Amino acid sequence: MSLAISPAARAALAEWLAHLRALDGAADNTLKAYSTDISGYLAFLAQHRGGTEGLRGLVTVPQSDMRAWMAHERGRGVGARSLARALSAVKGFTAWLADREGVDATAALSTRAPKFRRKLPRPLTEEAAMQVLDTVGDKAREEWVSARDTAVVTLLYGCGLRISEALGLTGAAVPLPDVLRIKGKGGKERLVPVLPAAKDAVARYLRLCPYDISATTPLFFGARGGALNPRLISAAMERVRAQLGLPASATPHALRHSFATHLLNAGGDLRAIQELLGHASLSTTQTYTAVDTARLMEVYAKAHPRA
């Protein structure tokens, strides 16, 4: 596919990605997704127009060509959500290139994204979340593995961490302080309060772990002594789902959703929850208000005498 893209366009894309990494602190996974999306877009334009494009031609793309690209993507099975993400990447690259080349990119930048229904988080109930913490280690073959799995899920639910954030902790984080400094997506740091239950769970794991934990080693080890693979925590959640009869949506990430939703239900401030979760945009955090509203309407529909 990259052969259809002109060397100048490939160089511009590489420069833009480097710009995002250096100035915006974009995460590696984000940059990889952007690279894939825009490379596909550039290759489509080259084929659609019968040849590689100069940089100015990439900026002055008419909406008809943008719509043709979007139709092509939908035709090969790309969903509306993924296409909206790709369009956002294309617009970002186009806007940067337009500014660099001094060319008007109004047509391309005014292209509308496809509409899609935003998926709402599916949190556990407070009772189910506590049951997960109490039983997630029951099926482990060794006591230290049981303590490890319990410690990880307690951090996910008790501190609202992403699984990558919890497993990215090193021995330098222990003993856990009252406030933990977490490096999240894009290298952005945030401060997260640590509950006594999380401290206790991690302390128990430390007492039982057979491996030497230092400031430079992972905090959580796998059975063979390497860094713990997140798939093992997913597997532990699968076992506890079967044990407790929970839905398939009860994943490690659902514990983070549960953390946010339960704080909101208890009267937590949306801005404060945004900071705790490390969301760049408040609109992302606001999906939890939609969850709460959806739950309220469900209760209303079941309980109201005229419903």
C-alpha positions as a Markdown table, in Angstrom:
| # | Residue | x | y | z |
|---|---|---|---|---|
| 1 | Met | 0.0 | 0.0 | 0.0 |
| 2 | Ser | 2.8 | 2.4 | 0.9 |
| 3 | Leu | 4.2 | 2.1 | -2.6 |
| 4 | Ala | 1.2 | 4.1 | -3.9 |
| 5 | Ile | 2.1 | 7.0 | -1.6 |
| 6 | Ser | 4.6 | 9.6 | -2.8 |
| 7 | Pro | 7.9 | 10.0 | -1.0 |
| 8 | Ala | 7.0 | 13.6 | -0.1 |
| 9 | Ala | 3.7 | 12.4 | 1.4 |
| 10 | Arg | 5.4 | 9.7 | 3.4 |
| 11 | Ala | 8.0 | 12.2 | 4.7 |
| 12 | Ala | 5.2 | 14.6 | 5.7 |
| 13 | Leu | 3.3 | 11.9 | 7.5 |
| 14 | Ala | 6.5 | 10.9 | 9.4 |
| 15 | Glu | 7.2 | 14.5 | 10.3 |
| 16 | Trp | 3.6 | 15.0 | 11.6 |
| 17 | Leu | 3.8 | 11.8 | 13.7 |
| 18 | Ala | 7.1 | 13.0 | 15.2 |
| 19 | His | 5.5 | 16.4 | 15.9 |
| 20 | Leu | 2.6 | 14.6 | 17.8 |
| 21 | Arg | 5.1 | 12.5 | 19.8 |
| 22 | Ala | 7.4 | 15.4 | 20.7 |
| 23 | Leu | 4.9 | 18.2 | 21.4 |
| 24 | Asp | 1.7 | 16.5 | 22.3 |
| 25 | Gly | 3.1 | 13.4 | 24.0 |
| 26 | Ala | 0.9 | 11.1 | 21.9 |
| 27 | Ala | 1.1 | 7.4 | 22.9 |
| 28 | Asp | 2.8 | 4.8 | 20.7 |
| 29 | Asn | -0.5 | 3.0 | 20.1 |
| 30 | Thr | -2.2 | 6.3 | 19.0 |
| 31 | Leu | 0.6 | 7.1 | 16.6 |
| 32 | Lys | 0.5 | 3.6 | 15.1 |
| 33 | Ala | -3.3 | 3.9 | 14.6 |
| 34 | Tyr | -2.9 | 7.3 | 13.0 |
| 35 | Ser | -0.1 | 6.1 | 10.7 |
| 36 | Thr | -2.3 | 3.2 | 9.5 |
| 37 | Asp | -5.4 | 5.3 | 9.0 |
| 38 | Ile | -3.6 | 8.1 | 7.1 |
| 39 | Ser | -1.5 | 5.7 | 5.0 |
| 40 | Gly | -4.7 | 4.0 | 3.9 |
| 41 | Tyr | -6.2 | 7.3 | 3.1 |
| 42 | Leu | -3.2 | 8.5 | 1.0 |
| 43 | Ala | -3.1 | 5.2 | -0.9 |
| 44 | Phe | -6.8 | 5.5 | -1.7 |
| 45 | Leu | -6.4 | 9.0 | -3.0 |
| 46 | Ala | -3.5 | 7.9 | -5.2 |
| 47 | Gln | -5.5 | 5.1 | -6.7 |
| 48 | His | -8.7 | 7.1 | -6.9 |
| 49 | Arg | -7.0 | 10.0 | -8.7 |
| 50 | Gly | -4.8 | 7.8 | -10.9 |
| 51 | Gly | -1.5 | 8.8 | -9.5 |
| 52 | Thr | 0.4 | 10.0 | -6.4 |
| 53 | Glu | -0.5 | 13.5 | -5.1 |
| 54 | Gly | 1.7 | 16.4 | -4.4 |
| 55 | Leu | 1.5 | 17.9 | -0.9 |
| 56 | Arg | -0.8 | 20.8 | -2.0 |
| 57 | Gly | -3.1 | 18.4 | -3.7 |
| 58 | Leu | -3.4 | 16.5 | -0.4 |
| 59 | Val | -4.6 | 19.6 | 1.3 |
| 60 | Thr | -7.1 | 20.8 | -1.4 |
| 61 | Val | -9.0 | 17.5 | -1.5 |
| 62 | Pro | -12.7 | 18.2 | -2.5 |
| 63 | Gln | -15.4 | 16.8 | -0.3 |
| 64 | Ser | -16.5 | 14.4 | -3.2 |
| 65 | Asp | -13.1 | 12.6 | -2.9 |
| 66 | Met | -13.4 | 12.6 | 0.9 |
| 67 | Arg | -16.8 | 11.0 | 0.6 |
| 68 | Ala | -15.5 | 8.5 | -1.9 |
| 69 | Trp | -12.8 | 7.5 | 0.6 |
| 70 | Met | -15.3 | 7.1 | 3.4 |
| 71 | Ala | -17.6 | 5.0 | 1.1 |
| 72 | His | -14.6 | 2.8 | 0.2 |
| 73 | Glu | -13.8 | 2.3 | 3.9 |
| 74 | Arg | -17.4 | 1.4 | 4.8 |
| 75 | Gly | -17.5 | -1.0 | 1.8 |
| 76 | Arg | -14.6 | -3.0 | 3.2 |
| 77 | Gly | -16.3 | -3.3 | 6.5 |
| 78 | Val | -14.9 | -0.4 | 8.6 |
| 79 | Gly | -17.5 | 0.5 | 11.2 |
| 80 | Ala | -18.8 | 4.0 | 11.8 |
| 81 | Arg | -16.8 | 4.5 | 15.0 |
| 82 | Ser | -13.5 | 3.4 | 13.4 |
| 83 | Leu | -14.2 | 5.6 | 10.4 |
| 84 | Ala | -14.9 | 8.6 | 12.5 |
| 85 | Arg | -11.5 | 8.0 | 14.3 |
| 86 | Ala | -9.8 | 7.7 | 10.9 |
| 87 | Leu | -11.4 | 10.9 | 9.6 |
| 88 | Ser | -10.3 | 12.7 | 12.7 |
| 89 | Ala | -6.7 | 11.6 | 12.1 |
| 90 | Val | -6.9 | 12.6 | 8.4 |
| 91 | Lys | -8.2 | 16.0 | 9.4 |
| 92 | Gly | -5.5 | 16.5 | 11.9 |
| 93 | Phe | -2.8 | 15.6 | 9.4 |
| 94 | Thr | -4.5 | 17.8 | 6.7 |
| 95 | Ala | -4.8 | 20.8 | 9.0 |
| 96 | Trp | -1.1 | 20.6 | 10.0 |
| 97 | Leu | -0.1 | 20.2 | 6.3 |
| 98 | Ala | -2.3 | 23.1 | 5.3 |
| 99 | Asp | -0.7 | 25.3 | 7.9 |
| 100 | Arg | 2.8 | 24.3 | 6.8 |
| 101 | Glu | 2.1 | 24.7 | 3.0 |
| 102 | Gly | 0.0 | 27.9 | 3.4 |
| 103 | Val | -3.0 | 26.3 | 1.6 |
| 104 | Asp | -6.7 | 26.5 | 2.4 |
| 105 | Ala | -8.1 | 23.1 | 3.5 |
| 106 | Thr | -11.6 | 24.1 | 4.2 |
| 107 | Ala | -13.3 | 21.5 | 2.0 |
| 108 | Ala | -11.5 | 18.5 | 3.6 |
| 109 | Leu | -11.8 | 19.8 | 7.1 |
| 110 | Ser | -15.5 | 20.5 | 6.9 |
| 111 | Thr | -16.2 | 16.8 | 6.0 |
| 112 | Arg | -18.7 | 15.4 | 8.5 |
| 113 | Ala | -18.0 | 12.2 | 10.4 |
| 114 | Pro | -20.4 | 9.4 | 10.2 |
| 115 | Lys | -23.0 | 9.2 | 13.0 |
| 116 | Phe | -22.7 | 6.4 | 15.4 |
| 117 | Arg | -24.2 | 5.6 | 18.8 |
| 118 | Arg | -21.5 | 6.0 | 21.5 |
| 119 | Lys | -21.1 | 2.8 | 23.5 |
| 120 | Leu | -21.8 | 3.4 | 27.1 |
| 121 | Pro | -19.6 | 1.9 | 29.8 |
| 122 | Arg | -21.1 | -1.2 | 31.4 |
| 123 | Pro | -20.1 | -1.0 | 35.1 |
| 124 | Leu | -20.6 | -3.6 | 37.7 |
| 125 | Thr | -22.9 | -3.0 | 40.6 |
| 126 | Glu | -21.2 | -2.1 | 43.9 |
| 127 | Glu | -22.1 | -5.5 | 45.3 |
| 128 | Ala | -20.7 | -7.3 | 42.3 |
| 129 | Ala | -17.5 | -5.3 | 42.3 |
| 130 | Met | -16.9 | -6.2 | 46.0 |
| 131 | Gln | -17.6 | -9.9 | 45.2 |
| 132 | Val | -15.0 | -9.8 | 42.4 |
| 133 | Leu | -12.4 | -8.4 | 44.8 |
| 134 | Asp | -13.3 | -11.0 | 47.4 |
| 135 | Thr | -13.2 | -14.0 | 45.0 |
| 136 | Val | -10.9 | -13.3 | 42.1 |
| 137 | Gly | -8.0 | -15.2 | 43.6 |
| 138 | Asp | -10.0 | -18.2 | 44.7 |
| 139 | Lys | -9.1 | -20.4 | 41.7 |
| 140 | Ala | -5.3 | -19.6 | 41.7 |
| 141 | Arg | -3.0 | -22.5 | 42.1 |
| 142 | Glu | -0.6 | -20.7 | 44.5 |
| 143 | Glu | -1.3 | -18.4 | 47.3 |
| 144 | Trp | 1.0 | -15.6 | 46.0 |
| 145 | Val | -0.7 | -15.7 | 42.6 |
| 146 | Ser | -4.1 | -15.3 | 44.4 |
| 147 | Ala | -2.7 | -12.3 | 46.3 |
| 148 | Arg | -1.3 | -10.9 | 43.1 |
| 149 | Asp | -4.6 | -11.1 | 41.2 |
| 150 | Thr | -6.5 | -9.6 | 44.1 |
| 151 | Ala | -4.0 | -6.7 | 44.4 |
| 152 | Val | -4.3 | -5.9 | 40.7 |
| 153 | Val | -8.1 | -5.9 | 40.5 |
| 154 | Thr | -8.2 | -3.9 | 43.8 |
| 155 | Leu | -6.1 | -1.2 | 42.1 |
| 156 | Leu | -8.3 | -1.2 | 39.1 |
| 157 | Tyr | -11.5 | -0.7 | 41.1 |
| 158 | Gly | -10.1 | 1.2 | 44.1 |
| 159 | Cys | -8.0 | 3.7 | 42.1 |
| 160 | Gly | -9.6 | 3.6 | 38.7 |
| 161 | Leu | -6.4 | 2.5 | 36.9 |
| 162 | Arg | -6.2 | 1.1 | 33.4 |
| 163 | Ile | -4.8 | -2.4 | 33.3 |
| 164 | Ser | -1.7 | -1.1 | 31.5 |
| 165 | Glu | -1.2 | 1.5 | 34.3 |
| 166 | Ala | -1.5 | -1.1 | 37.1 |
| 167 | Leu | 0.9 | -3.5 | 35.4 |
| 168 | Gly | 3.3 | -0.7 | 34.5 |
| 169 | Leu | 4.0 | 0.0 | 38.2 |
| 170 | Thr | 7.5 | -0.9 | 39.4 |
| 171 | Gly | 8.8 | -1.7 | 42.8 |
| 172 | Ala | 9.6 | 2.0 | 43.2 |
| 173 | Ala | 5.8 | 2.5 | 43.9 |
| 174 | Val | 5.9 | 0.4 | 47.2 |
| 175 | Pro | 5.0 | 0.7 | 49.9 |
| 176 | Leu | 2.1 | 2.4 | 48.3 |
| 177 | Pro | 1.7 | 6.1 | 49.3 |
| 178 | Asp | -1.5 | 7.9 | 50.2 |
| 179 | Val | -1.4 | 9.5 | 46.7 |
| 180 | Leu | 0.1 | 7.6 | 43.7 |
| 181 | Arg | 1.6 | 9.4 | 40.7 |
| 182 | Ile | 0.4 | 7.6 | 37.6 |
| 183 | Lys | 1.7 | 8.1 | 34.0 |
| 184 | Gly | -1.3 | 7.5 | 31.7 |
| 185 | Lys | -2.0 | 7.8 | 28.0 |
| 186 | Gly | 0.3 | 10.0 | 26.1 |
| 187 | Gly | 2.7 | 10.2 | 29.1 |
| 188 | Lys | 0.3 | 12.5 | 31.0 |
| 189 | Glu | 0.7 | 12.2 | 34.8 |
| 190 | Arg | -2.1 | 12.4 | 37.3 |
| 191 | Leu | -2.3 | 11.9 | 41.1 |
| 192 | Val | -4.6 | 9.2 | 42.4 |
| 193 | Pro | -5.6 | 8.7 | 46.1 |
| 194 | Val | -4.9 | 5.1 | 47.3 |
| 195 | Leu | -7.4 | 3.5 | 49.5 |
| 196 | Pro | -6.3 | 1.4 | 52.6 |
| 197 | Ala | -7.8 | -1.7 | 50.9 |
| 198 | Ala | -5.5 | -1.2 | 47.9 |
| 199 | Lys | -2.5 | -0.7 | 50.2 |
| 200 | Asp | -3.4 | -3.8 | 52.2 |
| 201 | Ala | -3.9 | -6.0 | 49.1 |
| 202 | Val | -0.5 | -4.9 | 47.6 |
| 203 | Ala | 1.2 | -5.4 | 50.9 |
| 204 | Arg | -0.1 | -8.9 | 51.2 |
| 205 | Tyr | 1.1 | -9.7 | 47.6 |
| 206 | Leu | 4.6 | -8.3 | 48.5 |
| 207 | Arg | 4.8 | -10.6 | 51.5 |
| 208 | Leu | 4.0 | -13.7 | 49.5 |
| 209 | Cys | 5.7 | -12.9 | 46.2 |
| 210 | Pro | 8.6 | -15.3 | 45.6 |
| 211 | Tyr | 10.6 | -12.9 | 43.4 |
| 212 | Asp | 12.8 | -10.0 | 44.5 |
| 213 | Ile | 11.1 | -6.7 | 43.8 |
| 214 | Ser | 13.2 | -3.6 | 43.5 |
| 215 | Ala | 12.8 | -0.1 | 42.2 |
| 216 | Thr | 13.7 | -1.2 | 38.7 |
| 217 | Thr | 11.6 | -4.4 | 38.5 |
| 218 | Pro | 7.9 | -4.8 | 37.7 |
| 219 | Leu | 5.7 | -4.7 | 40.7 |
| 220 | Phe | 3.6 | -7.6 | 39.5 |
| 221 | Phe | 5.3 | -10.7 | 38.3 |
| 222 | Gly | 4.1 | -13.7 | 36.2 |
| 223 | Ala | 4.6 | -17.2 | 37.4 |
| 224 | Arg | 7.9 | -17.5 | 35.5 |
| 225 | Gly | 9.4 | -14.3 | 36.9 |
| 226 | Gly | 8.7 | -12.0 | 34.0 |
| 227 | Ala | 6.4 | -9.0 | 33.9 |
| 228 | Leu | 2.8 | -10.0 | 34.4 |
| 229 | Asn | 0.9 | -10.4 | 31.2 |
| 230 | Pro | -2.5 | -8.6 | 31.2 |
| 231 | Arg | -4.1 | -11.6 | 29.6 |
| 232 | Leu | -3.6 | -13.5 | 32.9 |
| 233 | Ile | -5.8 | -10.8 | 34.7 |
| 234 | Ser | -8.4 | -11.1 | 31.9 |
| 235 | Ala | -8.4 | -14.9 | 32.4 |
| 236 | Ala | -8.8 | -14.4 | 36.2 |
| 237 | Met | -11.8 | -12.2 | 35.5 |
| 238 | Glu | -13.2 | -14.8 | 33.1 |
| 239 | Arg | -13.1 | -17.4 | 35.9 |
| 240 | Val | -14.7 | -15.1 | 38.5 |
| 241 | Arg | -17.4 | -14.2 | 36.0 |
| 242 | Ala | -18.3 | -17.8 | 35.7 |
| 243 | Gln | -18.2 | -18.3 | 39.4 |
| 244 | Leu | -20.4 | -15.3 | 40.2 |
| 245 | Gly | -22.6 | -15.5 | 37.1 |
| 246 | Leu | -21.6 | -12.1 | 35.9 |
| 247 | Pro | -22.1 | -10.9 | 32.3 |
| 248 | Ala | -19.3 | -11.0 | 29.7 |
| 249 | Ser | -19.0 | -7.2 | 30.1 |
| 250 | Ala | -17.4 | -7.8 | 33.5 |
| 251 | Thr | -13.8 | -7.3 | 32.3 |
| 252 | Pro | -10.8 | -5.7 | 33.9 |
| 253 | His | -11.6 | -2.4 | 32.3 |
| 254 | Ala | -15.1 | -2.6 | 33.6 |
| 255 | Leu | -13.7 | -2.2 | 37.1 |
| 256 | Arg | -12.3 | 1.2 | 36.1 |
| 257 | His | -15.8 | 2.0 | 34.7 |
| 258 | Ser | -17.3 | 0.9 | 38.0 |
| 259 | Phe | -14.9 | 3.1 | 40.0 |
| 260 | Ala | -16.0 | 6.2 | 38.1 |
| 261 | Thr | -19.7 | 5.3 | 38.0 |
| 262 | His | -19.9 | 4.5 | 41.8 |
| 263 | Leu | -18.1 | 7.8 | 42.6 |
| 264 | Leu | -20.6 | 9.6 | 40.4 |
| 265 | Asn | -23.5 | 7.9 | 42.1 |
| 266 | Ala | -22.2 | 8.9 | 45.5 |
| 267 | Gly | -22.2 | 12.5 | 44.4 |
| 268 | Gly | -18.6 | 12.9 | 43.1 |
| 269 | Asp | -17.8 | 15.9 | 41.0 |
| 270 | Leu | -17.5 | 15.2 | 37.3 |
| 271 | Arg | -14.4 | 17.4 | 37.0 |
| 272 | Ala | -12.7 | 15.6 | 39.9 |
| 273 | Ile | -13.6 | 12.2 | 38.4 |
| 274 | Gln | -12.1 | 13.4 | 35.0 |
| 275 | Glu | -8.8 | 14.2 | 36.8 |
| 276 | Leu | -8.8 | 10.8 | 38.7 |
| 277 | Leu | -9.4 | 8.9 | 35.4 |
| 278 | Gly | -6.9 | 11.0 | 33.4 |
| 279 | His | -9.3 | 11.8 | 30.7 |
| 280 | Ala | -8.1 | 14.5 | 28.4 |
| 281 | Ser | -11.6 | 15.6 | 27.6 |
| 282 | Leu | -14.6 | 16.1 | 29.9 |
| 283 | Ser | -16.8 | 14.7 | 27.2 |
| 284 | Thr | -15.2 | 11.3 | 27.7 |
| 285 | Thr | -16.0 | 11.4 | 31.4 |
| 286 | Gln | -19.6 | 12.6 | 30.7 |
| 287 | Thr | -20.4 | 9.2 | 29.3 |
| 288 | Tyr | -20.8 | 8.1 | 32.9 |
| 289 | Thr | -23.6 | 10.6 | 33.4 |
| 290 | Ala | -25.3 | 8.9 | 30.4 |
| 291 | Val | -24.9 | 5.5 | 32.2 |
| 292 | Asp | -26.5 | 6.9 | 35.3 |
| 293 | Thr | -29.4 | 8.4 | 33.4 |
| 294 | Ala | -29.9 | 5.2 | 31.5 |
| 295 | Arg | -30.0 | 3.3 | 34.8 |
| 296 | Leu | -32.4 | 5.8 | 36.3 |
| 297 | Met | -34.8 | 5.5 | 33.3 |
| 298 | Glu | -34.7 | 1.8 | 33.5 |
| 299 | Val | -35.7 | 1.9 | 37.1 |
| 300 | Tyr | -38.4 | 4.5 | 36.3 |
| 301 | Ala | -39.8 | 2.3 | 33.5 |
| 302 | Lys | -40.1 | -0.7 | 35.9 |
| 303 | Ala | -41.4 | 1.2 | 38.9 |
| 304 | His | -43.6 | 4.0 | 37.7 |
| 305 | Pro | -47.4 | 3.0 | 37.8 |
| 306 | Arg | -48.1 | 4.7 | 34.4 |
| 307 | Ala | -45.0 | 3.4 | 32.6 |
